[in-house]
Amino acid sequence: MNKVAKYRQIHVNFWQDSFVLDLTPEEKYFYLYLMTNSKTSQCGIYELPKKVIEMETGYNRETVDKLLQRFIDYGKIKYNEATKEIFILNWAKYNMINSSKVMVCIKKELEQVKTPEFVMEFISRCQKLGYKTDTISIPYPYGIDTVSIDYGEEKEQEQEKEKEEEKEQQHNNVDDDAVKFYERNFGLVNDFIREKIVHWCEDLSDPVVIEAMKRALTNQKPFGYAEGIMRNWASRNVKTLDDVYALDVEFENQKYKKSSIDWEAL
């Protein structure tokens, strides 16, 4: 019987991610290893003994301990020394597919996880991301046989209610600076425009949204032009003004290289 091959996809924007850009080459290699090694699972929680890490990466135990602790401190992973299980915290955000087949696979994997705290946090993160999860029974080490976590119809209704309340709160708490900037320069803010500003502030950040509007004004363009800029920045994983300025430098360097090539061709 042939063994089915497993593949782990890494999005091309991984290399432009602001967190990854600040990592050392050693950290980038280790981070990629954690996401693509043969022990990885669909839920992002899997058993990874340090001895295996040593053999597969070529690092000694001291370096493995150092790198694991570093990514724990970065808030990217959790590691249980007793069960030798690792939990990649943002795995569901970037790798999970909300299909019935995948959810069945994830359920089976979670039932094998030995660290119940990891399972409960995973389910909590899935809930925040809007994924649907069935009832899952997991081992609990403190005198209770199982903990049943039900995200059925009743729980979905609660989630919808929470989302509506959160959405309303966002409308009320949206950054006044971004709204006021729009009002001063583009016109009155109705509910439709406010919704757009909330959306862009969530995807990027308030200063980045304001910067996009400033650039539209500089070019004497409407707000739709600013949205085009923001769509481009969102595709490049821009989150801060430093990210914006880094893209500006990259663009200028590309222009310089092109002009140099054109000049040399004359």
Secondary structure, 3 states (H helix, E strand, C coil): CCCCCCCCCCCHHHHHCHHHHCCCHHHHHHHHHHHHCCCCCCCCEEECCHHHHHHHHCCCHHHHHHHHHHHHHCCCEEEECCCCEEEECCHHHHHCCCCHHHHHHHHHHHHHCCCHHHHHHHHHHHHHHCCCCCCEEEECCCCCCEEEECCCHHHHHHHHHHHHHHHHHHHHHCCHHHHHHHHHHCCCCCHHHHHHHHHHHHHCCHHHHHHHHHHHHHCCCCHHHHHHHHHHHHHCCCCCHHHHHHHHHHHHHHHHHHHHHHHHHC
